[in-house]
Amino acid sequence: MSGPWRQRSGLWQADIASIVLLILFVLAIFGLEAWLKPQFTPTTLVITGILMALIPAAIWLAFFYRRDRLEPEPKSLVLQMVILGSLLASAVGLPVVNGLFAVPTWLSSSPAWAQLLGGIFIVGMTQEFLKYAAVRFTVYYAPDFDESIDGIIYTTAVAIGFAVVLNINFVVSSGGVDLGSGAIRMVLTTLAQASFAGVVGYFLGRMKFEKRPLWWMPLGLMVAAALNGLFYFLRGSLSQGSLG
């Protein structure tokens, strides 16, 4: 078996293993909920939220990191971007969306068209701009950012940190979620955030290594924000579900 084929085969095996781990994670949460029937205290609620958010984040991070198998980025730098994403989400993202614009108090009761536009221009644009800024003003000029795909790797890392905070906030603000559906939501939210950031990273990577027009990056942010807002809109009913 040739070298490239062996590498590709190993990559597919690792990807399948990641998907299997995520499925097992969801099934394990369903099983634990049915068996233990947990009642949350404020402390156990926070601990549960952190654990449930970190596991799918770690699996998805490994999944996306393997995309850059030829010249992988330094793990320490990728981890720094994950941490930066979580800090931006907690210090800026959530306060802007939930505090400044008070999205949870009015958007869900608005007409469908307003929910979609609010999801795109408030939620989506805020989140995707922060992911862009996290990379653009930190590692963009670093020596390790030496190929277009690095834009996707770094923005994805930021997004996974972002998703960890969003998922923890979901558990805590819900007062304790239905754990099974909560696990599915966390897996999908982490994947969605990383995928939207991948769009931003694609435009950002090409902008660095190719001569692109002025509208190039705004277009990338708008596409990512539109996908993010559509996801937020379609997920609306699930966002309301919780158990005390």
N, C-alpha and C positions, 0 to 999 in steps of 0.2 A: 504493500500500500504506500503510495507516494506521500511526501511530507504535507503538501497543501490539503490533500484529501483527508489525511489523518487529523489535521488541525480542524478542518471543517466538520468532520464527524464528531470530534470531541466537543466542539462548540455546540452542535445540535444536541448531543447527549446532556451537556450541562444546562442548556435551555429547557429541555424537557424535564430535567430534574427540578429546575426552578418552578415550573408550572405545577409539577406534582407536589412540591413543598407547599405552595400556596393553597392548593386544593386540600391538602392534609391539615393545614392551618385552619381553614374554614370549617372542615369537618370536626376537628378537635374542639373548636369553640362551641359548635352546636352540641357535641357530646358532653362537654363540661357543663354547659348551661342546663341541659336536660337532667344531668346527674346531680349537680350541686345546687341548682336553683338559687343562685347567689342573691343576697340582700346587701346593698352597698351602704357603706359609711362614706363620709367625705374623703377619708384617707384611702380606703380600698378602691374608691371610684377613680381617684387620680392614678393610683398604681395600675389599675386595670387598663385605663386609657393609655398610659405610657407603654405598657407591654404590648397591647394590641396594635398600637401604632408603629412600634419599632420593628416588629417581626416582618410584616409585609414590606416595610421600607428597606430593610436590609436585603431581603430577597430580590426586590426589584432593582436595587442599586447594583447588586452583583450581576443581574441580568443585563442591564444597560452598560455596565462597565466592560463586559466581555465583547461589546460591539467594536471596541477599539483594541483589538487583539494584536495588531501589528506593532504599534508603538504605544502601549498603554501609558496613561498618565500616572504620575506619582500618587500612590494611594493616600498619602498624607494630605496632598493638595486637594484631592477629590473630597476627602473627609472634611477639610476646612470649608469647602463650598457647601457641603451638606449642613454644617453647623451655621454658616452664614445665612443659608436659606431659612433655617428654623428661627434664627434671631430676627431676620427681616419680617417673617410672618407674624411673630409675636409682638414685635415692637412697632411695626408699621402696617402690615397687611390687615390684620384683624382690627386694630384700632380705627383704621380708615374706613373699612367696609362696614364693620359693626357699630363703630362709635360715631365717626364723622358723618357718614351717610345713613346710619341706622337701618341698614338693609333688612335685618331680621324682623323689624317691627312693621314694615309696610310692603315690602316687595311681594311676599307670598300672597297677600290679599289684593294685589293690583290686577288689572286685566292682563291677559296672556301676553299681549304685545309689549306691555310695560315690563313684565317679568323678563321677557327675552332681551329687551333693550337694556334694562338694568343689569341683567346678568353679563351682557357684553361690555357695556361702557363703564360700569362701576366695578363689578366683581372681576370680570375677565381682564380688563385693561389694567386695573390696579395690580393684580397678581402677576401678569405677564411682564409689565414694566419693571416690577421689582426683580424678577428673575433676570431680565435683561441687564438691569443696572448692576446687579450683583456680580455679573461676569464682566461687563463692559468696563467697570471702574476698578476691577481688581486684577484678574489674571489675563485680561485681554492682551496686554503687552508683555506678558511673562514669556521667557524662552520656551517653556513647556507647551505653550499654545502655538504649535508649529504646523498644524494642518487643519483643514476645514472641519473635519469631524470632531475636533476638540471642542468646538463651540457647542455641539450637541451633548458631549460628555459632561462639560461643566455646567451648562444650564439644566441638564437633567439632574445632576447632583444637587444643585440649588433647589430644584422643584421637589425632590424627595424630602429634603429637610423641611421645606414649606409644607408638604403634605403631612409630615409627622405632627406638626403643630396644629394643622386644621383638624386632624383626626382626634388628637387629644382634646382639643376644644369641643369637638362634637360630643365626645363621651361625657365630659364634665358638664357642659351646658345642658345636656339632655337629662342630667340627673341619673344617669345609668341607662345605657341602651339595651335593646333586645340584642344579646351578644351575637347570636348567629347572623342576623341581618346586619348588625354593626360590623362584623368581620368582613362580610362581603362588600359592604360600603367602603371600608378602609382599603381593601385590596384594589377596588376599582378607582377610588379617589387618588390613591398613590400612582397607579398606572396612568390615569387621566392627566394629573398634574405633570408627570414626567413627559408624557406624549406632547402636551401643549408646549412645554418648555423646549422639547426637541425641535419644534417648528421655529421658535425664537433662535435656538442655537444654530439651526441650519442657515438662517438668514445672516446671523452674526458671523459665523465661520466664513461664509462666502464674501461678506463685506470686508473682512480682514485681508483676504488673499486675492481678491479680484476687485477690479474697478467697477463699482456699482453706482447707480444714480442716487440722488438724495432721497427719493421716495422709497428706496429699497427696504431700509430698516423699519420705517413706519408701516409699510405694507406687511412685513413679517409680524410685527406686534399686533396689527389689526386682525390678521388671519388667526393668530394664536388666541387673541381675546375673543374672537367670534366663536371659535371652537369651545373655549372655556365657558363662555356665556351660554352656549347651547347645552353643554353638559349640565351646568348649574340649573338651567330651566327644566330639562328633562328629569333631573334627579329630585326636583322639588318635593314631590309627595313623600319620598323616602326620608328626606331631611326632617320631616315632622315627627317621625315615629320614635317613641322612647318608652321605657318602663321606669317606674320609680324604684 
